[in-house]
Amino acid sequence: MPPSPTVRTVIIGAGAGGLAMARELRRSGDDDFCIFERSDAIGGVWRDNTYPGAACDVPSHLYSFSWDTPRWRQRYATQPEILANLNALCNREGLEPFLRLGTGVERLSYSEALQRWHLELTTGETATAQVVISAVGQLREPFLPRICGSELFEGESWHSSSWPTRKISLEGRDIAVIGTGASAIQLVPEIAREAHSVTVFQRTAPYVLPKAPPWSQPQQLLFDHLSFTSKVDRLLLFLRGEVLTAGYLRSHSLSKRIALTCRTYLEQAIPSPELRAKCTPNYEVGCKRILFSSNWYPTLLRPNVTLVANEAVRLDADGVFDADGQHHPATVVIYATGFQGQSFLQPMEVIGQNGQTLREAWSPYPKAYFGLAVAGFPNFFMIYGPNTNLGANSVLYMEETQVRYIATAIRYLHASHFSSLNLRRDRERSFERWIARRSKFTSYTSGCRSWYVDTQGRNINNWPSFTWNYRRKLGQFQSSDYELR
């Protein structure tokens, strides 16, 4: 790739969404694009998150694109297997020549006169493009809580997504883990096997369901040799995900059944009333993501593991204080505190028409037409933007829908005599009102504190309907939704 490319399309990010977008362009005969990736390797979150036990809690056959049928080795793919599959996808589709690794985008600005985007890169170079597609995702920037005294701590500390690359032994160490989200319930069972002690600080208890058992050998052989069986399994998993979604959309009878299933599992797994009380959620099911793990509760029963049902509020040289003032010794602190899910494209600066920044357009909160486009930012699209996350089912299904839509929009642009597509403001406002109306009836806005909503309780991240409905609504590109120039 030349140092200052002028291309028709730029894709920012080489995670699953970016690679799928590149594949879609190539399949449509479009090779006039490049992919800028700030890291030195592809893979997105599956490149960055290498903590012990890192895996997907969505079953493998569903956590893949419909056109990609890898031979998964287990029901829930681990981080190395998912990353290997993304690399295989990149190789198989011939995407390497289009990659610019180690090249992030710091700033992009739209020229009304030229109807092109100007990109300023982290390498000091520049690029220009007619169309820009952001595929940087939502789970990209780690969230580190501001805890008083963290600078005084004399041990080692890191975020779960920044696991040390050097070989590090946790054997015999006293470890404090802050958080009980999706990454915590995967890594704690792993590190508890070798640590002297593990103290887990919990702000709110998660709803937990056990994972389905591993495939039997006959099942594995069936999936390996009869490809249609994995597609059947994918369909059944998808339907199960839609049933869970129905519970989140305030189907009260279904929601109660889901909560009852979670409580029954908790009662069976935790015999101690005191510990069970700590593990009992105090909010509506679906307000936070249900977590899937078969070894989380058994790990909490280990003699070297302590669950503190309090926030970590202060650190000193050799440990952590909880909200009750109790001190817990630690030589290692691990922040399993998730990501800045609502920062979206930050720290990248995006400047559209009339010098308006995306940050200004998103004041007081981020919003986009089906999570894809924003009025005043012509020829700019997003994959996995606002309101496209899911409480259940597979985000890759959403991304596949977005990729198809964007590719169709680009084909329309190239086939017509128009140079730019700019989302109409009335379409943007209408969709914004629809999101607000639908969100009122979901568990996502039922009152708990989560990364799904902002400080005002608005649903910023999640799609407030069924996933099949998202695909139905985006099934056909409508040029009438855009101002054409």
Buried (B, 14 or more C-beta within 10 A) or exposed (E): BEEEBEBBBBBBBBBBBBBBBBBBBBEEEBBBBBBBBBBEBBBBBBBBBBBBBBBBBBBBBBBBBEEBBBEBBEBBBBBEBBBBBBBEBBEEBEBEEBBBBBBBBBBBBBEEEEBBBBBBBBBEBBBBBBBBBBBBBBBBBBBBBEBEEBEEBEBBBBBBBBBEEEEEEBEEBBBBBBBBBBBBBBBBBBBBEBBEBBBBBBBBBBBBBBBEEEBEEEEBEBBEEEEEBBBEBBEEBBEBBBBBBBBBBBBEEBBEBBBEBBBEBBEEBBEEEEBBEBBBBEBBBBBBBBBBBBBBBBBBEBEBBBBBBBBBBBBBEBBBBBBEEEEBEBBBBBBBBBBBBBBBBBEBBBBBBEEBBBBEBBEEBBBBBBBBBBBBBBBBBBBBBBBBBBBBBBBBBBBBBBBBBBBBBBBBBBEEEBBBBBBBEEBBEEBBEBBBEBBEBBBBBBEBEBBBBBEEBBBBBBBBBBBBBBBEBBEEBEEEBBBBE
